[in-house]
Structures are given as C-alpha cells and as structure tokens.
Amino acid sequence: MEYSTEDILLDREARVDLQEKLLKKFKAPLLFMRVNYPGLNKDNLLTNNIIQDMDSIVTDIFSAQLKFRLFKTTAEGPNVTMIIEKDAVELKKTAMLIEENHTLGRCIDIDIYDNNTGEAISRRDMGIEPRRCYICSELAVNCVRSQKHGEAQIIRFIQDKYKEFMESFYGKRL
C-alpha cells in the first residue's frame, strides 16, 4: 500500500501517543523497532520479512523481561513495540550491539525510551557517535537530510543485506 507523507506523520503522532501511554502504564523502558527504508512504500515484502526476522531475534533475547509486545503495520511500515523490564541504558547497549553486529542490524532502527523521562536514549547520550550511512560511511543523518543517495541505491543495499542474511543463517539463496 502506498502512503503519503501526511499518513506517515499522522501515524508517527499516534505511535508517540501510544508510547507515552505504555510507558506510564508499565513503568518500564520501551523498545521500538522498524526497518530503515526510504520513501513512502515502507510496507512491502522486504520490510515485512526483515522486521519479522528481527522481531523473533529481539523477542528471544529479551523474552525473560518482556512485559508487552505489539506488532503493527502503519504508514511507517511494519514495526514492533515492546515493554522490557530491564535498565534502559543496558537495553540501549544491547540494541546498539544488535544494530552494529547483526547482518540486518544496519537495516533497522531500535529506539529505546526511558520510562523515567519518556525520552529516547540516543547514541550520543551513551557517548557513541551517530550511525554511519550504509553507502558512504558519512554520518547517516547528513546523507538523509541532503538526500545524497537515491532510493534505489539504498533499497539495493537493504535487499543485498537480506539476501546475505538468508544465505548465511538459513542457507537459502534468493
């Protein structure tokens, strides 16, 4: 399904409202995960496959501390929200390890929200520099803002990472 920029903004507002309610209700940190996918068509077979695989992995890692889990598909694409009873800083460290070391880690964003402040814990808060671009290794935020790389190039990178994941973990050639 094709969404508009307005759809994405409205769904983001609804997500933030839900996150605030969940943080207040459970009084524990919140994890939000989505695929880093360009453009307006964020709900597609590739993003769904990636988020389902990463959802299984993250759910397994935190299963003992998992208090709530919601899988949704919105204009932001398929995404997962979890409440995890674990120190927010430790949770962020684990999330960064997944993002940096898993084959699909570069393809996803895992945001951690501190239940005490309601704010996302940034890499900078952790004394870590911001994420680098898939393509050129510059700061990702600069490439996104300047639209330095075309959608097709970014999508190809994500497709290649997914193929690599399927081949290395499942022995499946795509």
Residue pairs with C-beta under 8 A, 6 or more apart in sequence:
1 41
1 43
2 40
2 41
3 11
3 40
3 41
3 42
3 43
3 75
4 40
4 75
5 40
7 75
8 40
8 42
8 75
8 76
10 75
11 74
11 75
11 76
12 76
14 74
15 32
15 74
15 76
15 79
15 81
18 81
19 30
19 32
19 81
19 113
20 118
22 30
22 68
22 81
22 83
23 30
23 113
23 115
23 118
26 67
26 68
26 83
26 115
27 115
28 67
28 83
28 84
28 85
28 86
28 115
29 83
29 84
29 85
29 86
29 87
29 88
29 91
29 112
29 113
29 114
29 115
30 81
30 82
30 83
30 84
30 112
30 113
30 115
31 58
31 62
31 80
31 81
31 82
31 83
31 84
31 91
31 95
31 110
31 111
31 112
31 113
32 79
32 80
32 81
32 82
32 110
32 111
32 113
33 51
33 54
33 55
33 58
33 79
33 80
33 82
33 108
33 109
33 110
33 111
34 42
34 51
34 76
34 77
34 78
34 79
34 80
34 108
34 109
35 42
35 46
35 47
35 50
35 51
35 77
35 78
35 107
35 108
35 109
35 158
36 106
36 107
36 108
36 109
36 158
37 44
37 46
37 47
37 77
37 107
37 154
37 155
37 158
38 151
38 154
38 155
39 151
40 75
42 75
42 76
42 77
42 78
43 73
43 74
43 75
43 77
43 78
46 155
46 158
46 159
46 162
47 77
47 78
48 73
48 78
49 162
50 104
50 107
50 108
50 158
50 162
51 71
51 77
51 78
51 79
51 80
51 108
52 78
53 104
53 165
54 80
54 98
54 102
54 104
54 108
55 71
55 80
57 98
57 102
58 80
58 82
58 98
58 110
59 66
59 69
59 82
61 94
61 98
62 82
62 84
62 86
62 91
62 94
65 84
65 85
65 86
66 82
66 83
66 84
66 85
67 83
67 84
67 85
68 81
68 82
68 83
69 80
69 81
69 82
69 83
70 80
70 81
70 82
71 78
71 79
71 80
72 78
72 79
72 80
72 81
73 79
84 91
88 112
88 113
88 114
88 115
88 116
88 121
89 121
89 126
91 112
92 112
92 121
92 125
92 126
93 126
95 110
95 111
95 112
96 110
96 123
96 126
96 128
98 105
98 108
98 110
99 105
99 106
99 108
99 109
99 110
99 131
103 161
103 164
103 165
103 168
103 169
104 161
104 162
104 165
106 134
106 161
107 158
107 161
107 162
111 120
112 120
112 121
113 119
113 120
113 121
114 120
114 121
123 129
123 130
123 131
124 130
129 139
130 139
130 140
130 141
131 139
131 140
131 141
132 138
132 139
132 140
133 139
133 140
133 142
133 143
133 148
133 149
134 140
134 149
134 154
134 157
134 158
135 143
135 148
135 149
135 153
135 154
135 157
136 143
136 148
136 149
138 148
142 148
143 149
162 174
163 173
163 174
166 172
166 173
166 174
167 173
167 174
